[in-house]
Amino acid sequence: MPKVTVFDQGGNEIEEMQLSADVFAVEVNPGLIHEAVKAQLEAKRLGTVSTKTRSEVKGGGRKPWRQKGTGRARHGSIRSPIWVGGGITFGPKPKDYRNRLPKKVKRQAIRAALTAKVEAGRLLILDNLELEKPKTKEMDALLKKLEINGEKVLILTGEKDDNIYKSARNIPGTKILIARALNIFDIVNNEYIIATKEAVSRMEEVYAS
């Protein structure tokens, strides 16, 4: 079982904590992590680009001129793709970019990414994280005591806490999530993860199975 140091809110080391090997000590598969990150980013693509076909262009309900005798080429509708303002042939239409990965694959990718953070010493555990009122200065001081200076950091809490969220949201490169909203992109996109013991417990409940 992997062990990590637990810090108090003042940034002092107080104990060591054993983590679940089923979540934080699995095989790190870079290819699997890459696929999961790519799937999550693709799911965010809106795919709203669209062009009108000849059946969707306004107007052109009648033949522009008679078939014969005018000296001009035959035409049946001004909505034809060869007319200016006509429909588009084979143009882009709305597309669903989602690449649906199985739930087990997503969870295995998250376990692998968390294991990589533990192995790199980039997972920091806090005994508790509470603030009486929003105070960015206190949150910034905690990050400095944990020797996180300018790096991107993900802070995980067990439950939603507005004081913590408001204290960290103005610090560049800092993101706050509750444990059940953890996702592969935020793990990979941040250099450090700071999690409360409660958040670690929630992650082990969800991802150990």
Secondary structure, DSSP 8 states (H G I E B T S, - for coil): --EEEEE-TTS-EEEEEE--HHHHSS---HHHHHHHHHHHHHHH---------TTTSS---S-SS-SSSSSS---S-TTSTTSTT---TT------------HHHHHHHHHHHHHHHHHTT-EEEES----SS--HHHHHHHHHHTT--S--EEEEESS--HHHHHHHTTSTTEEEEEGGG--HHHHHH-SEEEEEHHHHHHHHHHH--
